[in-house]
Amino acid sequence: MNTPARRSRRDFIKKTAATTSASIFLFDIIPARALGLQGSPAPSDMLNVGHIGIGGRGRRFLRPEADATKSLKAPTNLGGDGSRTMRPARSMALCDVDSSRLDQAATTVGGKPRLYKDFRRLLEDKDVDAVYIATPDHWHALQTIMACQAGKDVYVEKPACNTVEEGRAMVTAAERYARVVQVGSQGRSQPAAWMANNYIKSGRIGKIGKVTCWHYASPEGDWTPDTEPPSGLDYDMWLGPARSMPYNVKHTHALFRWLTDFGGGQIRDRGAHVMSIANWIMDSDYTGPAKVTATGAPPHDGMYDAAVTMEITYEFKNPNWTLVWAQPGARSATLDALYGAVYLGQNGNISVTLGDGDGTSTEERVRDFAQQCDCGKAFRSPGHSENFEDCIRTRERPIMHMEAAHRVATLCVIGNIGFQLQRPLDWDPVTERFKNDDEANRLLSRPGRGPWNL
């Protein structure tokens, strides 16, 4: 299908030239270097990358200057000599609101990367082809949309967004500006997920009627006092579109996930991994459930407000199947892991588990089958970042494209809404609204703060 995300740069430019001055549009949206002009490398030779948010996950995407001009070797999922050649790339621009993290990243990269504390200045940099966004969840939507508007391809960490309204706006931006957008639910690009998908699509356990996900409970937190923010942190910019609140070390950086203004608990964190694989295997990247029922317990003490325990049942129609998020839930009987899912078929069950690292796992019989039969019904990604950078060149949709990521994020959002309201909710996956429930629909969006609005 010739969707906007599949168009080549040449087709994109030719179509735009019919209605717009080609010279103005070309150099406003697509850097001259991206076409091999001005003596700069073409995209097939060098990818100029910007990084927005470089703590935690963000550091993993940095490309040291010493490796920038090399064709790096990366492991493949299966077969061959166990490696593939990655496209040369360099981390030429870095942005973080925390000066200490920015300085540390600059040292890691080496050379003379361009440093920014305001991501808008990085997006104005015409030399940047693509950006990796690894900021807190509440920033993902606006930064992705603005990056698309600036003509950058985008890898943004999961979860894609904090609201359904944000997610749909991200999909629209990716399509309108013909950008490649990959969301960082990297489990789809890992071998065990592909093996399980291959096994299930080959009919080995029959039709899947239910997928049960499990995870441990969310923390309640404590009552750490608010303080002034550190001198090197632009806290107002860190807050961005979220509502204003005093600085607290226990709700910034890695701990923001347990406040719904910034994160949304385990379901929005790890659920974005487990349910991404489930939607992929169940061919639900363009749809959603018809009904959502949630129960559970909120924190009884402490400064966090995300659900401590919860169980959410999503009922899908045409085809009919059920997805359950259980926190903590019952673990797989065959694999020991912190979290994952069991796929219950007519003729048997299999598990796909995840851990705190990047690895997924599945059962030995599933792994053995993959060595015997690649039935070609499930795409085998070379790796999540590798797939993203491949798609920058081919203009194809990546494995965790924006529509798919929006649908997974929607599961997390409407699950939390069901938990908040403590009643079953009927959902329309076409209109992306609750049926006959104005109170629930008001929770599908939120106001921004100051200049930070959709």
N, C-alpha and C positions, 0 to 999 in steps of 0.2 A: 504494500500500500504506500502510495507516495505522500506520506504525511510531511508536514513542515520539518519535523525533526530528522527526516531522512534526506532532505534536499542537500545537494552538495553546495559548497561555497559558490561555485560558478553558476549553478542554477539560481541560487538565492540572489546573487548580484544581477544576473540577467533579468530576472523578473522585476526586481526593484527598479532597475534602470528604465523600465517602460513608463514609470510614473514619477520618478524622482531624478534629479540631476545625479548621474552616476558618480561623478567625481566627488561631489559633496558627501553623498551617502557612503561611498566606499571608504573614504578616509575618516569618516566620523565613527563608523561602526566596526570596520575590519581593519586592523593595523596593516600598514603597507608591508611590514615585514612578514605578515601572514601569507602574502602572495609572492614572497621571494623578491620583493622590490627593494630599492635603496641599499643594495649590497648585503642584505640580511638573509639568513637561512630561511628556506621555505619550511612550512609546517612538518614536512616529512623528515627534515634534518634537525630541527630544534623546536622545542616547545617552551615558551616563556611563561612561567607559572607565578602567580601571586598567591599569598597565603593570608587569610583573614582569621585570626584566632589561632594562636600557636602554643597553647598549653595542652597537656594531656594528649588527646587524639591528634591535635594539629601538628605536633612535633613529628609524628610518624610520616608525614607527607613531605618533609623537607628534603631537598636534593642538594647535597654538598657541592660547592663549586668545583671541587676536584673531579667529580664524576659527571659534570654537566655535559661534556662533549663526547662521552662514551656511550656506546650501545650496551646497556647493562643487561645482564642475564638474570632472568627471573624464573622460578619454578613453574611448571605447568601442572595442571590437575592430574592428567593421566598420559601415559604413552610417550613415544618419541625418546629423545635423549634426556628428558627431564628438565629442559630449559627452553626458553624462547628469548628472542632479542627484543628488548624494550627500546622505544624511541628515545633518543637523547632529549633531556629536559633540564632546565635550570630554575632554581628558586630565585627569581630576580627581584621580587618585591615582597616585603613582610609587613604585616599590620597586627598590632595588638594594643589594647587599652592599658595593659600592664607593662611598664617599662622594663621590669626585670625579665619578663618572658621575652620581650622583643630583643633585648640585648643578648640573652642566651641563645635565641634562634639565630641571630646574626652571626654569633660565634660558631654555631654548628654549621651554618651554610658556608661561611668563609667568603673571601673575596670582598666585594662591596655591594651587597644587596641594598635596594632602595627601602628605606624604613618609613613607616607611617603609623600614626596613632588614630587617625580617622580613616575608616575604610573607604569613604567617598573619594578621598584623594588617590587611593590605590586604584579605584575603578576608573578614574580619569586618566590613568597611565596608559597611553596608546600602545606601549610596547608589551603589555601583558595580554597573552592569548586566553588564558584560562585561570580560574581561581579555585582554591581549596578553602572551603568555609568550615571552620570547626569551632564556632562560637557557641555560647549557651543557646538552648532550644528557642528561647523567646526572640532571638535575632534571626533565625534561619530564613523566615519568609521574606522579610524586607530586604535582607542582604542578597538573597538569591534573585529576587525580582529586579533589584537595582543593577545587579551584575549582568543579567540578561539584557536589560535596557542599554547597558554600556557595551554590549557586543561581546561579552566574555562567555565562554563555556564554563560550566559550574559543576564541581563536586561538593555537595553539602552533606554534612554529617546528619545522621538520624537523631531523633525523629524529624520528619520533613518540616513539621509546623506545629503550632500550638492550638490552632482552631481550624475548623472545616473551611471557613471563609478564606483563611490564609492559604490553605492547600490548593483550593481551586484557583486562586489568583496566581499561584506559582505555576500551575499547569498552563494557564492562559499565557503567562509571560514567556515560558519556554517555547510555546508554539508560535506566539506572535513574532518573537524575535529570532526564531529558528535556531535556538541554542540547544546544545547537548547538555542535559542535566542528569547527573548520577547522584543518587542519595545513598549514604553510607551504611545501609543494611548489608554488610559485606558477606553475610552468610550464604547468600545466593551464589556467590562466586567461589565458594569453597567446595572441595571435592565431595564431602559427605552429602551435602544438600543435592548436588547434581546426581550422585549415585542413587539417592532415595527417590528423586523425581524420575529418573530413568527406570528404576525398579517398579514404581507404582504405575507409570504410564505404559509399561510393558504388560500390565494386567496381572502381575504376580500375586497380588492379594485381593483382586477384584475391586469393585466399586467402594470408594471411601464414603462412609456415612457419618463419621465423627472424627474430629481432631481435638485432642485434649492437651493443653499447654500447662506446664507447671513452673513455678518460680518461688523462691523464698520471699518472706514478708518484707515490707518497707520499714525503715527505721522511724522511730517516733521523735528522735532528737532530744535536746536538753534545753536549758534556758541560758545559753551563753549570752552575756550582755552585748548590746550594740556598742560600737566604737566609731571613731573617725576612720575613714578609709586610709590605707597606706599612701604615702606621698607619691609613689610612682603609679598609682592606679587612678585612671579617670573614671570614677564610679558613676557619674551621671551618664557617661557614654555606655558603661557596662549595663546600666538599667535600660537605656534606650526606650523601646516602646512599652516596657512593663511599668506598672504603677510605681510611684515613688515610695521608698521605704528606707529607713536608716540602714547604714552599712553594718553588716555582721559577717564575720569570717565564716560562720556556719551556714550561710546561704549564698555564698559566692563561689566562684571557681568550681571545683568538682562536686560541691555539696548542694548546688542549686536545684538538683533534680527533685528534692523532696518538698518543694514549695510549688503549688500549681501555677502561680504567676510565671514561674521560670521553666519548670519541668512538668511533672505530672505523675511522679512515682514510678514504680517498677514497670507498670504496663506500658508507659510511654518510653521508657529506657530499653529494657530487655524485650518487651513486647514488640517493639519495632524490629527486632531481629527474628524472634520465633514466629510471629504472625506473618512476617514478610515471606519466610520460606513456605508457610502454610498456604498463603494466597497464591504463591508461584506454583506450587504443586497442584493446587485445586483449581487452577485457571480462573482466578477471581481478581485479576489485576484491573478489571474495568467495571467492577460491580461491588456490591456490598450486601449486608444482611437485610432481612425484612423485619427482624425483631431483635431487641436487645434487653436482656434481663440481668440485673446486677445486684449483688448483696455483698456485705462485708462490714468491716469495722474501721472507723477513723482513728487517728491518734487520740489517746486519752490524756496525754500529757506531752510536754515538749513544744518546740517551736515550729514543727513541720505540720503540714495539713494534707499531704497525700495519703491515700488509703493504706493502712497497715496490712490488713488482710482483705481479700476480695475474691469473688467468683463471678465471672461474667459469661453468659451464654449468648452466642450469636446464632440466629437461625437464618440460613440461606435458603433461597428458593430457586427452582429451575436452573440447575439441579438442586435437589434438596440435600443439605448436609449441615452439620452443626459444628461450630468452633467454640471451644471452652477455654477461657483463661482462668486458671486456678492459682491463687496466691495465698498459701504456699502450694497446695495441691499435692497429688500423689506422683512420685517420681516414676520413671521408667523401671519396669521390672527386669530389664535386660542390660541396661547401661547406667552407670553411675555418673551423674553430672549435676551441676548446679541448677540448670534449667534446660528446657527442651520441649518436645511434643511427641505424642504417640498418635500414629495414624491407624485408625481402626477400619479394616476392610472386611468385605464379605468372607474372604478366605484367609484371614490372618491379619496380624498387626506388625508394624515396624516403628522404630523410634529414631528420631533425629535430635541429638543433644548438642548443647553449647556449653562453653565454660567462660571464665573471665578473660581468657586470651582470645585469639582470633579463630581458634579451631572449632570445627564441628565434627561430630562423630555419628556413625550409624552402625548397624549390626554387620557381623562378618559375612552373612549370606548375601547381604545387599552389596557389600564391597566385592565379593567374589563374582556376583552376577555382572557387575560393571566391567570386569575384566573379560567376560565372555561375550557380552552383548551391549554395544552402544546402539540403541535402537533409533537414535536420531530424533526423538520426540522432545527432548529437553536440551536447551542451549547449554553448552559447556563453556563457561567463562574462563579466560586465561588468568583471572585475578581481578579484583574489583577496580583498583586504580588502573591496571593495564587495560581492562575493558573500556573504562572511561576515556583513556587517552587514545585507544584504537578508534573509538567512535568520533573523537574530535577530527580524525583524519577521514573516516568514511562517511560521517554525518548520519550514521544509523542510530537507532535508539539503544541506549545501554540496557543492561539487564535489570537494573533498578531505576527505571526511568521515572519521570516526575508523576505521571498518572498513577503508576503502580505504587509509588511511595505515598502519594496523597491518599490512596484507598487504604493503605495500612495505617497511616496516621489517623484516618477517620475512625477506624476500629478502636484505636486507643482513646480518641477524644469522646466518641459517643459512649464508650464503656464507662469512662469517668463521669460523664453526665448522668448515665443511668445509676451509677453509684451515688452521686450527689443527690439525686431526686428520690432514690430508693423506690422506684416503681418500674414495671416493664414499659418499654417504649417501642412504638412501631416506626420503622425507618423506611424511607423511600430512597433507594440508591441511585435513582435517575435524577430526581430533583434535589437530592441531598438535603432533605428536610425531614423532621419528624412529622408524623401524621396527627393532626388534631391536637397539638400540644404546643401552645405558644410559649409557655415557660421554658420548655426544653429547647425550642428553636432560638430563644434569646441567648442561649449559652453557646451557640455555634460560631459566634464572633465576639470580639471584644474591642473596646476603644483603644486607640494608641495613646501616646503621651507626647505632648509638645509637637515637634515636627515629624514624629515617627508614626505615620499612619499609612494604611494601604491606599 
